[in-house]
Amino acid sequence: MVIHKPVLLEEALGFLKVENGKRFIDATVGEGGHAVAIAQRGGVVLGIDQDPEILEQAKGLIGSSVHRPIGSKIELVQGNFREIERIARENRFTEVDGILLDLGISSWHLKESGRGFSFQKDEPLDMRADPNLTVTAADLLNGLNKDELKELFQKYGEEERAPQLAAAVVRARSLKPFRTTTDLVGVAEKVGRTKDVRRDRIHPATKIFQALRIAVNDEVENLRSVLPRAFEVLGAGGRLVVVSFHSLEDREVKRFFQQMKEQGRGMVLTEKPQTPATAELAQNPQSRSAKLRAIERKC
């Protein structure tokens, strides 16, 4: 099992003000790293994730001999975090002391799920975080027209080469439908070679993989839905901590926090987002895009 090391872990725990007996919701529990850390400090945790397979990974971590003593402090529930109010009510976890949203994709999804999240592996173009969803990345690549693909790559990938990539996808699928990550990587690399990308720090497929993942899982709309709902689940003085990994997410979080501040309902604890320290970047270069924002509910 790949052990996912949570990004900005100590910072998140600090802003949550984890103390013995306090109650927290980890609304993106993943493999359970944050939930275990909260429970080890005395917190009681309701962990939510939409993926039943990754919840099994979390159960394995929590049930291990090392963490078994704190297992009784963690309850795991399958569901989409946009339903956080219902899930909290059903599990008697309202007016909680803190809620965590870690929006990054897990190491397990990238390395072990077999669903095509990584352009570094040859896998089916699936990208569904919830296997019960009906539309895959391959469906979008094979079904959207050129203008729709261009808009998707621009909106969710912020990809400068979106027009060229959309045209290349349409040409490629006329010869053979997209089925695997290798199919898409090959197209992205061909488009990348038509530009001077020697100074690029990222692979030419990075942004379109991001765009497809966001679209398949409706990530931006889910985030817009969960932020106000999570805020309502907090008790007075409770804190909402969000770790995001791309600018679309960070803008949504910043906008919502500003609204709560202007309405007098929240105190923003991070006027500027927290980012990983040099030591963490050295240990985990993939954390470079992480940003943490936190807000405290006043009323």
Secondary structure, DSSP 8 states (H G I E B T S, - for coil): ------TTHHHHHHHHT--TT-EEEETT-TTSHHHHHHHHTT-EEEEEES-HHHHHHHHHHHTSTTTGGGGGGEEEEES-GGGHHHHHHHTT--SEEEEEEE-S--HHHHHTS-SS--TTS--BS---SSTT-S--HHHHHHHS-HHHHHHHHHHHH--TTHHHHHHHHHHHHHHS---BHHHHHHHHHHHHHTS--TT-SS-TTHHHHHHHHHHHHTHHHHHHHHHHHHHHHEEEEEEEEEEE-SHHHHHHHHHHHHHHHHTTSEEES-SS-B---HHHHHH-GGGGG-EEEEEEE--
